[in-house]
Amino acid sequence: MEKNKQQKTRKKRVSRESIIAFKKELKSLSMEPIYGESLKDILARLTSKLEQVALSYGYEIEFPERAKKEVEGDVYYFIYPIKVKTKHGEKRLTLEVEYMLYEEGRWMGIITDVL
């Protein structure tokens, strides 16, 4: 009886995977702005960069089809609810990204927060 209880407890401990290190690495990307010709171009570059980081941890990322957005002049604020698939389940995090027009026809995107 005690062995079954220990095995169940052990399984629970193993299944609780933390993505704190992954989130910290995403936050460190906020120091690296992404430049492009359009919002679509920046979004494609950001997506591929995030997928590379996720693969290094053995995770998969699922992006939403739509994001919440706010606009203030030439600055766009997007909030992406992202699903991170780990070996032991699925975690959710929120990625806040700011896009801005900084030159004629040139855009810059930067991660502002990871929650």
Phi and psi in degrees as a GROMACS rama.xvg file:
@    title "Ramachandran Plot"
@    xaxis  label "Phi"
@    yaxis  label "Psi"
@TYPE xy
-67.0153  -34.5886  GLU-2
-63.3528  -41.7545  LYS-3
-61.6457  -41.9012  ASN-4
-64.2333  -42.2894  LYS-5
-65.504  -39.9555  GLN-6
-64.9721  -42.1733  GLN-7
-64.3281  -43.1566  LYS-8
-62.2779  -43.4322  THR-9
-62.1191  -42.5074  ARG-10
-61.9844  -40.6785  LYS-11
-63.0524  -41.736  LYS-12
-63.6051  -40.2211  ARG-13
-68.9346  -36.8527  VAL-14
-76.4782  -10.5091  SER-15
-90.4867  86.133  ARG-16
-95.759  134.928  GLU-17
-98.4159  140.324  SER-18
-110.518  25.7983  ILE-19
-61.128  -44.9868  ILE-20
-62.934  -38.9496  ALA-21
-62.6732  -44.9  PHE-22
-63.3094  -39.508  LYS-23
-63.4201  -39.4326  LYS-24
-67.2865  -37.2679  GLU-25
-64.4125  -39.787  LEU-26
-63.9079  -33.6491  LYS-27
-67.5863  -22.719  SER-28
-68.7903  -13.2811  LEU-29
-67.1224  -15.6651  SER-30
-84.9406  -5.79344  MET-31
-115.986  93.0053  GLU-32
-65.8363  152.013  PRO-33
-112.497  128.26  ILE-34
-107.123  149.485  TYR-35
-167.882  175.182  GLY-36
-82.1051  -22.982  GLU-37
-152.09  169.491  SER-38
-61.8453  -38.8582  LEU-39
-62.5785  -41.3906  LYS-40
-62.2118  -45.8938  ASP-41
-65.349  -41.7962  ILE-42
-61.6184  -40.1705  LEU-43
-64.1425  -42.1311  ALA-44
-67.3185  -41.6338  ARG-45
-63.6415  -43.648  LEU-46
-60.3685  -46.0545  THR-47
-66.4778  -36.413  SER-48
-65.4598  -43.0718  LYS-49
-65.3724  -38.5236  LEU-50
-65.8977  -36.6452  GLU-51
-63.1146  -43.9331  GLN-52
-63.8689  -43.4983  VAL-53
-62.4213  -42.1021  ALA-54
-63.4533  -33.1202  LEU-55
-65.361  -24.0133  SER-56
-95.6609  -5.01921  TYR-57
81.2502  22.8558  GLY-58
-104.661  163.535  TYR-59
-120.377  145.092  GLU-60
-115.008  138.195  ILE-61
-119.151  117.773  GLU-62
-92.0826  149.627  PHE-63
-75.2231  158.101  PRO-64
-73.1412  -30.992  GLU-65
-131.6  156.066  ARG-66
-129.15  156.278  ALA-67
-73.778  138.795  LYS-68
-140.668  150.377  LYS-69
-131.408  146.153  GLU-70
-126.488  132.337  VAL-71
-132.992  94.5266  GLU-72
66.417  -120.473  GLY-73
-96.3566  15.5901  ASP-74
-114.912  127.516  VAL-75
-114.633  130.465  TYR-76
-110.798  120.36  TYR-77
-115.485  141.349  PHE-78
-121.993  115.059  ILE-79
-106.286  116.88  TYR-80
-82.655  110.88  PRO-81
-108.148  140.241  ILE-82
-100.941  130.232  LYS-83
-112.287  117.484  VAL-84
-94.425  115.364  LYS-85
-101.839  -178.902  THR-86
-65.1724  -28.0041  LYS-87
-110.905  8.91132  HIS-88
152.554  -158.269  GLY-89
-124.314  133.613  GLU-90
-117.688  155.619  LYS-91
-120.237  142.163  ARG-92
-143.924  162.985  LEU-93
-116.367  130.499  THR-94
-114.89  121.967  LEU-95
-103.846  125.467  GLU-96
-128.252  140.486  VAL-97
-115.843  127.998  GLU-98
-113.982  138.275  TYR-99
-145.118  148.346  MET-100
-85.3645  119.685  LEU-101
-114.057  -15.5875  TYR-102
-146.063  171.822  GLU-103
-59.5146  112.383  GLU-104
73.5569  3.95918  GLY-105
-108.908  133.404  ARG-106
-117.655  154.709  TRP-107
-132.746  137.076  MET-108
-123.014  142.154  GLY-109
-145.253  137.657  ILE-110
-74.9499  124.447  ILE-111
-99.7473  -27.2053  THR-112
-161.793  151.48  ASP-113
-129.185  117.789  VAL-114
